[in-house]
Amino acid sequence: MHEGFTESPDYEGEIGVIVGRCGFKIPESEAMDYVWGYTIINDMTARERQRDHKQFYIGKSPDTYCPMGPIAVPASDLPKVLRIQTHVNGEKRQDSTIEDLIFSIPFLIKTISEGMTIQPGDVIATGTPAGVGIGMKPNVFLAADDVIEISVTGLGTLRNTVSPPTAQNQIVERVAKVTHVPISNDKTSGGAGLTLLNSKHLYYKHCGPHDGSAIIFIHGLGGSSEVFTPLIAELSLAEIYSLHLLDLEGHGLSLTSATSVISISSYADDVHSLTKFASIKNATIVAHGMGCLVAMDLVTRFPNLVEKLVLMGPPPSPLPPDTQAGYIARAATVRSSGILPIVDAVVTAGVSEKTKSSNSLAIAAIRMSLLGQDPEGYAKGCTALADAVDKTPVEDIKVPTLIITGDEDSFSPPTVCENYAGQIKLASLVLLPNVGHWHVFEDSHGVSAAVKAFL
């Protein structure tokens, strides 16, 4: 009812023309070729606002005004002449046909397209017949609990009830959930599998018994929680442990907003939010690549959270300046040209010679992992790595730690891992022969044996 805004709410039963083709400066003779079909419109109007503001927008656009439906039907499935009738509380107020329009549909399309491009899905309200409330003597405007029913040939009936002034405006909650800030990596159907963590919609999956000891998996750049699947399967971890798998923001199936600034610490904050959401305590963290920096940030800031730590291919901290510059350049490349231009280079540099020559399945898995990444989410991961310029205080890590790397891992060379092992008091190092940086894909048996012994 919008009390205080209008005291003259009125109905207008109209036929809505649904545009099916993009067009500009459309001749009247060709206009019907641009019509996909029709629907019903109740072009509700606050009459004094329409009158006083001259431009009709404010009078036509209060919340809940202009309901449309209940269906849309192709023109080919409808007769050429459509009849429209409007009833208010059962009383017939309007009765006319499409032939009675002051301006025909072809003329409307011609006129509108003279200055603007019409697009598929645009809906044109064609005008209302005689019989609206303001046209009655005296005026008869709508009141609370009035029921407006607009029927059109082949389109059914659009039925609307006027709510009382005390009714809650449902538009507020709906609009609050909508954002025009671009969202990247929106791959799920209606948010399936996403969980709200740290005010972000992130993909999270739990496997195994809830009362088992917790293991949190943190993947690296260009990966997702799926990279741990061979390890989980080979050790049958889901039979014993409570497994928590999270796709980092912008990776896998997790969303990222254009306003979200990602860093190693922000990734860690998201994982910490997961621990609170899932009531995780005394967890083992299994991390790979960039995820190792996330895990180390987490364990140094929240030492009571982590019981054990597995670091597969931890990068140097801080990164060398030339490596930082390389990630900034890579981010620029994927933002401008997508993921494909960097895939071959990443795979070539990231795996061992043995993998290249005899493990085509690993190569395919790595390529699919990279090609499945959203360019913006991946670019943000690159800049998060490049911004990790401060040294991680690894000497503060007091929990048993297993470090795994490959003897051909250029991202996490054996010398870097040896240095970590020397700084972390309870650390042990496993060096996998003929393995590059994608350890689980390149040597799942070697990784599994090391993790099994450690757990």
C-alpha positions in Angstrom: 0.0 0.0 0.0 3.0 2.4 0.5 1.1 4.7 2.9 2.5 8.2 3.0 3.8 7.7 -0.6 0.5 7.2 -2.4 -3.1 7.3 -1.6 -4.2 6.4 -5.2 -2.8 3.0 -6.1 -4.3 1.9 -9.4 -4.2 -1.2 -11.7 -3.5 -1.3 -15.4 -4.0 -4.6 -17.1 -1.6 -4.8 -20.1 -0.2 -7.3 -22.6 3.6 -7.5 -22.4 5.5 -8.0 -25.6 8.7 -10.0 -25.1 11.5 -9.1 -27.5 13.3 -12.1 -29.1 16.0 -10.4 -31.3 18.4 -7.6 -30.9 17.6 -4.7 -33.2 18.0 -0.9 -33.9 16.0 1.4 -36.1 13.6 -1.4 -37.0 11.1 -0.7 -39.8 7.5 -1.1 -38.8 7.0 -3.6 -41.6 9.7 -5.9 -40.0 8.8 -5.3 -36.3 6.9 -8.5 -35.7 10.0 -10.5 -36.6 11.5 -9.2 -33.4 8.7 -10.4 -31.2 9.4 -13.6 -29.3 6.1 -13.8 -27.4 3.8 -12.4 -24.8 3.1 -12.2 -21.1 0.7 -10.3 -18.8 1.6 -7.1 -16.9 -0.2 -5.4 -14.1 1.3 -1.9 -14.6 0.5 -0.6 -11.1 0.6 3.1 -10.8 0.6 5.6 -7.9 -1.6 8.2 -9.7 -0.7 11.4 -7.8 3.0 10.6 -8.2 2.5 10.0 -11.9 0.6 13.3 -12.1 2.9 15.5 -10.0 6.2 14.2 -11.4 5.2 14.4 -15.0 7.8 11.7 -15.8 6.0 8.5 -15.0 8.9 6.5 -13.5 8.4 7.3 -9.9 4.7 6.6 -10.0 5.2 3.3 -11.8 8.1 1.9 -9.8 7.4 1.5 -6.1 8.5 -1.8 -4.6 6.2 -4.7 -5.7 4.7 -2.7 -8.5 4.6 -4.1 -12.1 4.1 -7.8 -11.4 4.3 -9.9 -14.6 3.4 -13.4 -15.5 2.4 -16.0 -14.6 3.9 -17.4 -17.8 5.5 -16.3 -21.1 4.3 -17.9 -24.3 5.8 -17.8 -27.8 3.8 -15.8 -30.3 3.7 -18.8 -32.6 1.6 -20.7 -29.9 -1.0 -17.9 -29.6 -3.7 -16.5 -31.8 -3.1 -13.2 -33.6 -5.9 -11.5 -31.7 -5.4 -11.6 -27.9 -8.3 -10.5 -25.5 -7.4 -8.9 -22.2 -9.8 -8.7 -19.2 -9.3 -7.2 -15.8 -11.4 -8.1 -12.7 -11.1 -6.4 -9.3 -12.7 -8.4 -6.5 -14.6 -10.4 -9.2 -16.0 -7.2 -10.9 -15.1 -6.8 -14.5 -13.3 -3.5 -15.0 -11.5 -3.9 -18.4 -12.3 -5.9 -21.5 -10.5 -5.3 -24.8 -8.4 -6.9 -27.5 -4.9 -6.2 -29.0 -6.6 -4.7 -32.0 -7.8 -1.8 -29.8 -4.3 -0.5 -29.0 -3.9 3.2 -29.7 -0.3 2.4 -31.0 0.1 -1.0 -32.6 2.9 -3.4 -31.5 4.9 -2.8 -34.8 4.6 1.0 -34.3 5.8 0.7 -30.7 8.8 -1.4 -31.7 9.6 1.0 -34.5 9.3 4.0 -32.2 11.3 2.6 -29.3 14.1 1.2 -31.6 14.6 4.6 -33.3 16.8 5.7 -30.4 17.7 2.6 -28.5 18.7 -1.0 -29.2 16.1 -3.5 -28.1 17.5 -6.8 -26.7 16.2 -10.3 -26.3 14.2 -10.5 -23.0 13.1 -6.9 -23.1 9.4 -6.5 -22.2 7.3 -3.8 -23.7 4.2 -2.8 -21.8 1.7 -2.0 -24.6 -0.8 0.2 -22.8 -4.0 -0.4 -20.9 -7.7 -0.4 -22.0 -10.4 1.8 -20.5 -11.6 0.9 -17.1 -8.8 1.8 -14.7 -9.7 3.2 -11.3 -8.7 6.8 -12.1 -11.0 6.8 -15.1 -14.1 6.0 -13.0 -16.4 8.7 -11.7 -15.8 9.0 -8.9 -12.3 7.6 -8.8 -12.0 4.1 -7.4 -8.5 3.3 -6.2 -7.3 0.0 -4.7 -7.5 -0.8 -1.0 -5.9 -3.4 1.2 -7.0 -7.0 0.4 -8.3 -6.1 -3.1 -7.6 -8.9 -5.6 -6.7 -7.9 -9.2 -7.1 -10.6 -11.8 -5.8 -9.9 -15.4 -6.5 -12.6 -18.0 -5.2 -12.8 -21.5 -6.0 -15.3 -24.2 -3.6 -18.2 -23.9 -1.6 -16.6 -21.1 -3.7 -17.6 -18.1 -4.5 -15.2 -15.3 -2.1 -12.9 -13.4 -3.6 -12.6 -9.9 -2.3 -10.1 -7.3 -3.6 -9.2 -3.9 -3.0 -5.7 -2.4 -1.3 -6.2 1.0 -2.3 -4.2 4.1 -0.2 -1.3 5.2 1.3 -3.3 8.0 2.7 -6.0 5.6 6.5 -6.4 5.5 8.2 -5.2 2.3 9.7 -8.4 1.0 11.7 -6.6 -1.7 14.2 -5.2 1.0 15.5 -8.7 1.9 15.7 -9.8 -1.7 17.5 -6.7 -3.0 20.0 -6.9 0.0 21.2 -10.3 -1.4 21.8 -8.9 -4.9 25.0 -7.2 -5.9 26.1 -5.5 -9.0 29.8 -5.9 -8.0 31.2 -8.5 -10.5 31.5 -12.0 -9.0 34.1 -14.3 -10.5 34.1 -18.1 -10.7 30.4 -18.6 -10.3 30.2 -22.2 -11.5 27.8 -23.8 -9.2 24.1 -24.1 -9.9 22.4 -21.7 -7.5 25.3 -21.9 -5.0 25.1 -25.7 -4.6 28.0 -26.8 -2.3 28.9 -23.3 -1.2 29.2 -22.4 2.5 29.3 -18.8 3.9 32.7 -18.6 5.6 34.2 -15.3 6.6 31.4 -13.5 4.7 32.4 -15.3 1.5 30.7 -18.1 -0.5 33.3 -20.9 -0.6 33.2 -24.5 -1.6 33.5 -26.8 1.4 33.1 -30.5 1.6 33.3 -32.8 4.6 34.1 -36.5 4.4 34.5 -39.2 7.0 33.2 -39.6 10.6 32.5 -36.3 12.4 34.0 -37.6 15.6 37.3 -38.6 13.9 40.5 -36.7 14.2 40.3 -33.7 11.9 42.4 -33.2 8.8 42.2 -29.9 6.9 43.4 -29.9 3.3 44.8 -26.6 1.8 45.6 -26.8 -2.0 48.0 -24.5 -3.9 47.9 -22.1 -6.8 46.0 -23.6 -9.8 44.6 -26.4 -7.7 41.5 -27.2 -5.8 40.6 -29.6 -3.0 40.3 -32.3 -5.6 44.1 -32.6 -5.9 44.1 -34.5 -2.6 41.7 -37.2 -3.9 44.4 -39.8 -4.8 46.0 -39.4 -1.3 42.7 -39.7 0.5 41.7 -42.7 -1.5 45.0 -44.6 -1.3 45.2 -44.2 2.5 41.4 -44.7 3.0 41.5 -41.6 5.2 37.7 -41.0 5.1 37.3 -44.3 7.0 39.1 -43.0 10.0 39.5 -39.2 9.9 37.2 -36.3 9.7 38.3 -34.7 6.5 37.7 -31.0 5.7 38.3 -29.9 2.1 38.0 -26.2 1.1 38.6 -24.5 -2.2 40.4 -21.3 -1.6 38.7 -18.1 -2.6 38.5 -17.8 -6.5 39.8 -21.4 -6.9 37.9 -24.6 -7.7 34.3 -23.8 -7.1 34.8 -20.9 -4.6 33.6 -17.4 -5.6 35.5 -14.2 -5.4 34.1 -10.6 -5.6 35.7 -7.8 -7.5 36.0 -5.9 -4.1 37.7 -8.7 -2.3 41.5 -8.3 -1.8 43.2 -11.7 -1.5 46.4 -12.4 0.4 48.0 -15.3 2.1 46.6 -14.1 5.4 43.1 -13.7 3.9 43.3 -17.3 2.7 44.3 -18.3 6.3 41.5 -16.2 7.8 39.0 -18.2 5.6 40.5 -21.5 6.8 40.3 -20.2 10.4 36.6 -19.3 9.8 36.1 -22.9 8.6 37.5 -24.3 11.8 35.0 -22.2 13.8 32.1 -23.2 11.5 32.9 -26.9 11.7 34.1 -26.8 15.4 37.5 -28.1 14.5 40.2 -28.5 17.2 43.6 -30.1 17.2 43.7 -30.5 13.5 46.3 -31.9 11.1 46.8 -29.6 8.2 47.9 -31.1 4.8 48.9 -28.3 2.4 50.5 -28.1 -1.0 52.4 -25.3 -2.7 51.0 -21.9 -2.0 48.7 -23.6 0.5 51.8 -24.3 2.6 52.3 -20.5 3.2 48.6 -20.4 4.2 49.1 -23.3 6.6 52.2 -21.7 8.1 50.5 -18.4 8.5 47.6 -20.2 10.2 49.7 -22.2 12.6 51.9 -19.3 13.7 48.9 -17.1 14.3 46.6 -19.8 15.9 49.1 -22.3 17.4 46.5 -24.0 19.5 44.5 -25.0 16.4 47.1 -27.2 14.8 48.4 -30.5 16.1 50.4 -31.7 13.1 51.5 -30.2 9.8 52.2 -31.7 6.4 53.8 -29.3 3.9 54.1 -30.5 0.3 56.4 -28.3 -1.7 56.5 -25.2 0.5 57.8 -22.2 -1.5 60.6 -20.0 -0.1 59.5 -17.3 2.3 59.9 -14.5 1.3 59.8 -15.2 -2.4 62.8 -13.9 -4.4 62.2 -10.6 -6.2 62.3 -12.2 -9.7 59.8 -14.8 -8.6 57.5 -12.1 -7.3 57.8 -10.2 -10.6 57.0 -13.4 -12.5 53.7 -13.9 -10.6 52.7 -10.3 -11.2 53.3 -10.8 -14.9 51.4 -14.1 -14.9 48.4 -12.4 -13.3 48.4 -9.8 -16.0 48.6 -12.5 -18.7 45.6 -14.5 -17.4 43.5 -11.4 -16.9 44.1 -10.3 -20.4 44.2 -13.6 -22.3 42.8 -16.3 -20.0 44.4 -19.4 -18.5 45.3 -21.2 -21.7 48.4 -19.1 -22.6 50.2 -20.1 -19.3 49.2 -23.7 -19.0 52.0 -25.3 -21.1 54.7 -23.2 -19.3 53.3 -24.0 -15.8 53.2 -27.7 -16.6 56.6 -27.8 -18.2 58.2 -26.0 -15.3 56.2 -27.8 -12.7 56.8 -31.6 -13.4 59.8 -33.8 -13.6 61.4 -35.2 -16.7 60.1 -38.7 -15.8 56.6 -37.4 -15.5 56.8 -35.7 -18.9 58.0 -38.9 -20.5 56.0 -41.6 -18.8 53.1 -40.2 -16.8 50.6 -38.8 -19.2 47.7 -39.2 -16.7 49.5 -36.8 -14.3 50.0 -34.3 -17.1 46.3 -34.5 -18.0 45.2 -34.1 -14.4 47.5 -31.0 -14.0 46.3 -29.5 -17.2 42.6 -30.0 -16.3 43.2 -28.5 -12.9 44.7 -25.4 -14.4 42.3 -25.1 -17.3 39.4 -25.4 -14.8 40.5 -22.3 -13.0 38.8 -18.9 -13.2 41.2 -16.4 -14.7 40.4 -13.7 -12.1 40.6 -16.1 -9.2 43.9 -17.5 -10.4 45.3 -14.0 -11.0 44.4 -13.1 -7.4 46.3 -16.2 -6.3 49.3 -15.0 -8.3 49.3 -11.6 -6.7 48.7 -13.1 -3.2 52.0 -15.0 -3.7 53.7 -12.0 -5.1 52.7 -9.9 -2.1 54.1 -12.5 0.3 57.2 -10.4 0.9 57.5 -10.9 4.6 59.4 -13.8 6.1 57.2 -16.4 7.7 58.3 -17.0 11.3 58.7 -20.7 10.8 60.8 -21.0 13.9 57.6 -20.4 15.8 56.1 -23.6 14.5 56.2 -26.0 17.5 54.1 -28.9 16.1 55.4 -32.1 14.4 55.9 -31.2 10.7 56.4 -33.4 7.7 58.0 -31.6 4.7 57.7 -33.3 1.3 59.2 -32.2 -1.9 60.4 -33.6 -5.2 64.1 -33.6 -6.2 63.1 -31.7 -9.4 60.7 -29.3 -7.7 61.8 -25.9 -9.0 59.1 -24.1 -7.0 60.1 -25.8 -3.7 63.7 -26.9 -4.2 65.3 -29.4 -1.8 67.6 -26.7 -0.4 64.6 -24.6 0.6 62.9 -27.5 2.3 66.1 -28.5 4.1 66.3 -24.9 5.4 62.7 -25.2 6.7 63.5 -28.5 8.3 66.4 -27.0 10.1 64.3 -24.1 11.4 61.3 -26.1 12.6 62.3 -28.2 15.6 60.0 -31.1 15.1 60.3 -31.3 11.3 61.3 -34.2 9.1 62.0 -34.1 5.4 61.0 -36.6 2.7 62.6 -36.2 -0.8 60.7 -37.9 -3.6 63.0 -39.0 -6.5 62.0 -38.0 -10.1 59.2 -35.8 -8.9 58.5 -32.1 -9.6 56.0 -29.9 -7.9 52.7 -31.7 -8.4 53.6 -34.4 -5.9 50.3 -36.2 -5.5 49.7 -36.4 -9.2 53.3 -37.4 -10.0 53.9 -39.9 -7.2 50.8 -40.7 -5.2 52.4 -43.8 -3.7 55.5 -42.0 -2.5 53.4 -39.2 -0.9 50.9 -41.7 0.6 53.7 -43.7 2.2 55.3 -40.6 3.7 51.9 -39.2 5.0 50.9 -42.6 6.4 54.1 -43.0 8.4 53.8 -39.5 9.7 50.1 -39.8 10.8 
